[in-house]
Amino acid sequence: MRTALSSVLLDAPRAAVIWLGLLGVVILAVAALLLRPRLFRFDAGTRIREAALPSRSEHSEQRRDQERWAEEVTVAADRADATARHRRDEWLAAQDEAEQAWRAYEAAEADVRRLSGAAGMPLPQTARTPAEYADRERWLHRAALDAYWRRELSVEQLSDVFAHRGWDPRLHPVEQELMLRRAVRDHLLARQRAAREREQLAWRAAELAAAAARSLREESVRALLPATEDRDVLPLTTPSAAEQTREMPAVAGGRVPAAAY
């Protein structure tokens, strides 16, 4: 009896210490719950979102794929920019060619008006001999050949002159010069129209190349942005084709200034 009582008395302090420790843990837990309730709150939505997010390895793989895509789009955008500059240079060259062709046509039209005004004056009288007709024919052939080398006559027109198709080599040189100036005017007018068509085609090609370059450059910027910034900064919808057309500069007569690029 004495031995059992002594063992109980010896274990009482140890049990008290254990109970006091458990009581302290409970008090700390209650205090933490009162002071920081969010630490013990179970947020099901947050846990679901965290479970749905990719793992670290998957995120790294997606990041590498995004970087590769951004690099490819950037290279394509650089090439598109170079193509757009090349198309713009071609359009400027076609524009200069069309302007030069127009000035040449205006000069030819002025020559025709000048000679037409002088056609009403009496022609010099010359002896109508075979030698005179031969001289007139040689003059016509030489004048037509000189105009061809100046690119004022086409090959077909020169062939007609030498074959006398629509040309009378017996006419006075004044009359032949008027006919020759009219043929030059017609040829230069056709060349000016062809140059204008080439300019319009070059303008459309330059505009399409510039639009493609802008689109690829915008795509490269989107690819370089992080995913979060991409969702927050960029619009949810891309502009339609009609909106892009409305944003194009106004064109008068199929031509815009170079600053529009």
Residue, then its C-alpha position, 0 to 999 in steps of 0.5 A: m500500500r505504501t509502495a503504490l501510494s509512493s509511486v502515485l505521488l512520484d508520477a503526479p508532478r510528471a502528469a501535471v507537467i503533461w497536462l499543463g503542456l497540453l493546456g498550453v498548446v490548446i491555449l496557443a491554438v485558440a489564440a492563433l485562431l482568434l488572431r489569424p483566422r485565415l491560417f485555419r480557413f479552408d479555401a476550396g476554390t484556391r485549392i482547386r485553382e492550385a490543382a488545375l495549374p500546371s506543375r513546375s516542369e509543365h510550366s517550364e516546357q510551356r515557357r520554352d515553347q512560348e520562347r521558340w514561338a516568339e523567336e520564330v514570329t520575330v524572324a518572320a516579322d523581320r523578313a516581312d519588314a524587309t519585304a515591305r521595304h523592298r515593295r515600297d522601293e519598287w512602288l517609288a521606282a514605278q511612280d517615278e517611271a510613270e511621272q517621267a512617261w507622263r512628262a514625255y507624253e506632254a512634250a510629244e503632245a506639245d510638238v503635235r500641237r505646234l506642228s499641227g498649227a504650222a500645217g496650214m502654211p503652204l509647203p515649199q515647192t520642190a521638183r517631184t522627181p524620183a531622186e526627190y522621192a528617194d530623198r523623202e523616203r530616206w529622211l522618213h526612214r532615218a527619222a523613224l529610226d532615230a525616234y526608235w532609238r530614243r524609245e519614242l516608237s515601238v518595234e511594230q511602228l518602226s516596222d510599219v514605217f519601213a514596210h510603208r503600212g499607213w505611211d506614204p514616203r512620197l509626202h513632203p518631210v513636213e507632213q511626214e514629221l507631223m505623222l511621225r510626231r503623232a505616232v510618237r505621241d500615241h506610243l508615249l501615251a500607251r507607255q504612260r498608261a502601262a507605267r501607271e498600271r504598273e505603279q498601281l500594281a506596285w502600290r497594292a503589293a506594297e500596301l499588302a506587304a506593309a499590312a502583313a509586316r504590321s500583323l506579324r510585328e503585332e504577333s511578335v509583340r504578343a508572343l514576347l509578352p508574358a501570359t499574364e500581361d498578354r491577358d491583361v494588356l491585349p484586347l480580347t478581340t482583333p480588329s476586323a478586316a473592315e476596321q483595318t480598311r478604315e484605318m488605311p490612309a485615304v488614296a486619291g487616284g490610287r496613289v498615297p504619299a510616301a509618308a503613309y508607309 
